[in-house]
């Protein structure tokens, strides 16, 4: 049971870090313990999804730009595609082995 509590606590802290949950802390006067009450911020979900989508789009744009600005070499069967630096290493390795 302790592992489940730690896993849950860890998840709640991660959600709190990205502002998907909020918490209130109250002290139990009888036991002296602090009790946390957690609330889910469903209004933040759209913002986070939007942020993730923008991030993915930017990464895709960067990859496309790199692809368009790089010369690639392929084997005869088109099973692998490498840029110039990788091709040079492969060729030098093949020439030194052969």
Secondary structure as UniProt FT lines:
FT   HELIX           2..17
FT   TURN            18..19
FT   STRAND          21..27
FT   TURN            29..31
FT   STRAND          34..40
FT   HELIX           43..68
FT   STRAND          72..74
FT   TURN            76..77
FT   STRAND          81..83
FT   HELIX           84..97
//
